[in-house]
C-alpha cells in the first residue's frame, strides 16, 4: 500500500470512514436548517409559557383530586395511617423517577428524551 508523502497514518485502504449522517433523523432528503437566535429565543419563551399554563391548569383541575380522593376512600378508623402510607409511596416513586432520570438519559440519549 502506498501513502502520500506527508500524510501519516493508515494506508488509504485501511482508513476509517466517518459517518456523514445528520445527528438527528430526517424524513426527507433535505436537511432542516437550525432556527436562528431570535426564533430559538421565541421557542424557549413559548415552551415556558406552555409549561406555566399546564401547571396552572393542573393545579386547578386534577392536582387536588388525588388528595381529595385519598381523604375520602378510606374508613375513618384507618384514614390517617392509609393517607400517610399513600403519601409516602407517592414521594418514594417520585424519588425513584428523579434518581433514575439521568441514567435513562445516558441510556437512550438526550435527543430521544428532548427532541428539538
C-alpha positions in Angstrom: 0.0 0.0 0.0 1.2 3.4 -0.9 0.9 6.5 1.3 1.1 10.1 0.0 4.1 12.0 1.3 3.5 14.0 4.5 0.3 12.0 5.3 0.8 9.9 8.4 -1.4 7.1 9.5 -3.0 4.2 7.8 -2.9 3.4 4.1 -6.0 4.5 2.1 -7.5 1.0 2.1 -7.3 0.9 5.9 -8.6 4.4 6.6 -11.6 4.6 9.0 -14.6 6.2 7.3 -16.6 8.6 9.5 -20.3 8.6 9.1 -21.8 11.6 7.4 -25.4 11.1 8.6 -27.1 14.1 10.3 -27.2 14.0 14.1 -31.0 13.6 14.1 -33.3 11.5 11.9 -34.8 13.3 8.9 -37.8 12.2 6.9 -36.9 13.9 3.6 -33.7 14.3 1.7 -33.1 17.9 2.6 -31.6 18.6 6.0 -33.5 21.1 8.0 -31.7 24.3 8.9 -31.5 25.1 12.7 -33.6 28.0 13.8 -31.9 31.4 14.1 -31.2 33.0 17.5 -34.4 35.1 17.7 -36.5 32.1 16.6 -34.8 29.9 19.2 -35.5 32.5 21.9 -39.1 32.7 20.9 -39.4 28.9 21.1 -37.8 28.9 24.6 -40.4 31.5 25.7 -43.2 29.6 24.1 -42.2 26.4 25.9 -42.0 28.3 29.2 -45.5 29.8 28.7 -47.0 26.4 27.7 -45.4 24.8 30.8 -46.8 27.6 33.1 -50.3 27.2 31.5 -50.2 23.4 32.0 -49.1 23.7 35.7 -51.8 26.3 36.4 -54.5 24.2 34.7 -53.3 21.1 36.6 -53.4 22.9 39.9 -57.0 24.0 39.4 -58.1 20.7 37.8 -56.6 17.3 38.6 -53.9 18.4 41.0 -56.1 18.4 44.2 -58.1 15.4 43.1 -55.5 12.9 44.4 -55.6 14.4 47.9 -59.4 14.6 47.9 -59.9 11.0 46.8 -57.3 9.8 49.3 -59.0 11.6 52.2 -62.4 10.1 51.2 -61.9 6.5 50.2 -60.6 5.1 53.5 -62.7 4.4 56.5 -62.3 6.8 59.4 -60.5 4.2 61.6 -57.5 3.8 59.2 -57.7 7.1 57.3 -54.7 8.7 58.9 -52.4 5.7 58.5 -53.6 4.9 55.0 -53.2 8.6 53.9 -49.7 8.6 55.3 -48.8 5.4 53.6 -50.1 6.6 50.2 -48.3 9.9 50.6 -45.0 8.2 51.4 -45.5 5.8 48.5 -46.1 8.8 46.2 -42.9 10.6 47.4 -40.9 7.3 47.1 -41.9 6.8 43.5 -41.1 10.4 42.7 -37.7 9.9 44.3 -37.1 6.8 42.2 -38.0 8.6 39.0 -35.8 11.5 39.9 -32.8 9.3 40.7 -33.1 7.2 37.6 -33.7 10.1 35.2 -30.0 10.8 34.4 -29.3 7.1 33.9 -32.2 7.0 31.5 -30.9 10.0 29.6 -27.5 8.3 29.4 -29.0 5.1 28.1 -31.4 6.4 25.4 -29.7 9.7 24.6 -30.6 13.3 25.1 -32.3 13.6 21.7 -34.9 10.9 22.4 -35.8 12.5 25.7 -35.9 16.1 24.5 -36.3 16.2 20.7 -35.6 19.6 19.1 
